Amino acid sequence: MIVLGLTGGIATGKSTVAQMFKRYGAFIIDADQLARDVVRPGKPAWREIVKVFGEDILNPNRSINRRALGEIVFHNRRRLRRLERIIHPRVAKAQQRLARKIAERSPEAIIVYEVPLLFESGAHKRVDKIVVVTADRETQIARLKRRNGLTRAEALRRIKHQMPLSHKVRRADVVLDGTGNKATVRQEVRRLIRSLHRGSRHL
């Protein structure tokens, strides 16, 4: 089993690249989905978040309103770190549990762990290779405005709350351009998958 850590900046195209990996036979573990799972109403992380941030962040059905919570933490780095300390360890355990299940069924599996905060959460220590998807700042802003309904200022604030892309690129084994020609990116993904299937640990 080989685990690839797939990361990049916000709105750089990570999910699109993840689907390319899936197309060529890789198993995808989505950290964002795991994070949504661990904060479902009634779960320990949910209870802790409500205790720390109050019931104003809840929807009528008691689920967490991600936008309301985001408005709090993206204006306050200390509170953002507090939220991450609640969520990250639980996501890590869920990821390791899923990886073990995949390995039991497919010992030669290539698992792509798609995680925006790969380095910030310490998840880079649990992967074999790191793939970083990049995009220029204006593309990130445009995607966030379109996808999340953010203003330019809100988009910039979210981008600046993450580790600079340049720092991630320096620590990557593979860098993919999330704004480039998709056919070219697919070829790079296919080449990488074939290399790993041949048993090579050198990308």
C-alpha positions in Angstrom: 0.0 0.0 0.0 1.2 3.5 -0.9 -0.5 6.6 0.5 -0.2 9.9 -1.4 -1.0 13.1 0.3 -2.8 15.4 -2.1 -2.9 19.0 -1.1 -2.6 22.6 -2.3 -4.2 25.9 -1.6 -7.9 26.6 -1.2 -9.6 26.4 -4.7 -6.6 25.2 -6.6 -8.3 22.2 -8.1 -7.4 19.4 -5.6 -10.8 17.6 -6.0 -10.5 17.6 -9.8 -7.1 16.0 -9.5 -8.4 13.5 -6.9 -11.0 12.3 -9.4 -8.3 11.8 -12.0 -6.5 9.6 -9.6 -9.7 7.7 -8.9 -10.2 7.2 -12.7 -6.9 5.4 -12.8 -7.7 3.1 -9.9 -6.6 4.9 -6.8 -8.7 4.9 -3.6 -9.7 8.4 -2.4 -10.0 9.4 1.2 -11.4 13.0 1.5 -10.4 14.8 4.6 -13.2 17.4 4.2 -15.8 14.6 4.2 -14.2 13.0 7.2 -14.4 16.4 8.9 -18.1 16.7 8.1 -18.6 13.2 9.5 -16.9 13.8 12.8 -18.9 17.0 13.6 -22.4 15.5 13.0 -24.9 16.4 15.7 -24.3 14.6 18.9 -20.8 13.4 18.2 -18.0 14.3 20.6 -16.5 16.9 18.3 -19.9 18.5 17.7 -20.5 18.7 21.5 -17.1 20.3 22.0 -17.5 22.8 19.2 -20.9 23.9 20.5 -19.4 24.3 24.0 -16.6 26.4 22.7 -18.3 28.5 20.0 -21.9 28.5 21.2 -25.3 27.5 19.8 -25.4 30.5 17.4 -23.4 28.4 14.9 -26.1 25.8 14.6 -28.7 25.3 11.9 -32.3 24.7 12.8 -31.6 20.9 12.5 -28.8 21.2 15.0 -26.1 20.6 12.4 -23.2 23.1 12.3 -23.6 26.0 10.0 -20.1 25.9 8.4 -20.4 29.4 7.0 -21.3 30.9 10.4 -18.5 29.0 12.1 -16.2 30.1 9.3 -17.1 33.7 9.9 -15.8 33.3 13.5 -12.6 31.4 12.9 -11.4 33.1 9.8 -11.4 36.4 11.6 -9.5 35.0 14.6 -6.4 32.8 14.2 -6.5 31.7 17.8 -10.0 30.5 17.5 -9.2 28.8 14.2 -6.4 26.9 15.9 -8.8 25.9 18.7 -11.2 24.5 16.1 -8.4 22.6 14.4 -7.4 21.0 17.7 -10.9 19.6 18.1 -11.2 18.3 14.5 -7.8 17.3 13.3 -7.1 14.4 15.7 -10.5 12.8 15.0 -10.0 13.2 11.3 -6.6 11.5 11.6 -8.0 8.5 13.4 -10.8 8.2 10.8 -8.3 8.4 7.9 -6.1 5.7 9.5 -9.1 3.4 10.1 -10.2 3.8 6.4 -6.7 3.2 5.1 -6.4 0.0 7.1 -9.7 -1.3 5.7 -8.6 -0.5 2.2 -5.3 -2.2 2.7 -7.0 -5.4 4.0 -9.1 -5.6 0.8 -6.4 -4.4 -1.6 -2.8 -4.8 -0.2 -1.3 -3.2 -3.3 -3.7 -0.2 -3.1 -2.7 3.3 -3.9 -4.6 5.6 -1.5 -4.9 9.3 -2.2 -5.5 11.3 0.9 -7.0 14.6 -0.2 -6.4 17.0 2.6 -6.2 20.8 2.3 -4.3 21.2 5.6 -1.8 18.4 5.0 1.2 20.1 6.6 -0.8 22.2 9.1 -2.5 19.2 10.6 0.6 17.0 10.6 -0.9 14.6 8.1 2.2 14.8 5.9 3.9 12.5 8.5 1.4 9.8 7.6 1.9 9.7 3.8 4.6 8.3 1.5 4.6 10.9 -1.2 3.2 14.5 -1.4 1.4 15.9 -4.4 0.7 19.6 -4.4 -1.9 21.2 -6.8 -1.2 24.9 -7.5 -3.1 27.8 -9.0 -2.4 31.5 -9.3 -4.0 33.8 -6.7 -6.5 35.4 -9.1 -7.8 31.9 -10.1 -8.3 31.0 -6.4 -10.2 34.2 -5.7 -12.4 33.8 -8.8 -13.2 30.2 -7.8 -14.0 31.1 -4.2 -16.3 33.9 -5.3 -18.1 31.6 -7.7 -18.1 28.4 -5.6 -18.6 29.8 -2.1 -20.3 33.1 -2.8 -17.5 35.0 -1.0 -16.5 38.6 -1.6 -13.0 39.3 -2.8 -11.9 40.4 0.7 -13.4 37.2 2.2 -11.6 35.0 -0.4 -8.3 36.7 0.2 -8.7 36.3 4.0 -9.3 32.5 3.6 -6.3 32.2 1.3 -4.0 34.1 3.7 -5.1 31.9 6.6 -3.4 28.9 4.9 0.2 28.1 4.5 1.6 29.9 1.4 1.5 27.7 -1.7 5.2 28.4 -2.3 6.0 26.7 1.1 3.9 23.6 0.1 5.6 23.4 -3.3 9.0 23.3 -1.7 8.0 20.2 0.3 6.3 18.4 -2.6 7.4 15.3 -4.4 5.1 16.2 -7.4 3.6 19.5 -8.3 0.5 19.7 -10.6 -0.9 22.9 -12.2 -4.6 23.1 -11.3 -5.1 25.8 -13.9 -3.4 23.9 -16.7 -4.8 21.8 -19.5 -6.7 19.0 -18.0 -5.6 16.4 -20.5 -1.9 17.2 -19.6 -2.7 16.9 -15.9 -4.4 13.5 -16.5 -1.3 12.3 -18.4 0.9 13.3 -15.4 -1.5 11.5 -13.0 -1.5 8.4 -15.2 2.3 8.4 -15.4 2.5 8.7 -11.6 0.1 5.9 -11.0 1.9 3.6 -13.5 5.2 4.4 -11.8 3.8 3.5 -8.4 2.2 0.3 -9.7 5.6 -0.8 -11.1 6.8 -0.6 -7.5 9.0 2.5 -8.0 9.3 4.8 -5.0 11.0 7.4 -7.2 8.7 9.9 -8.9 
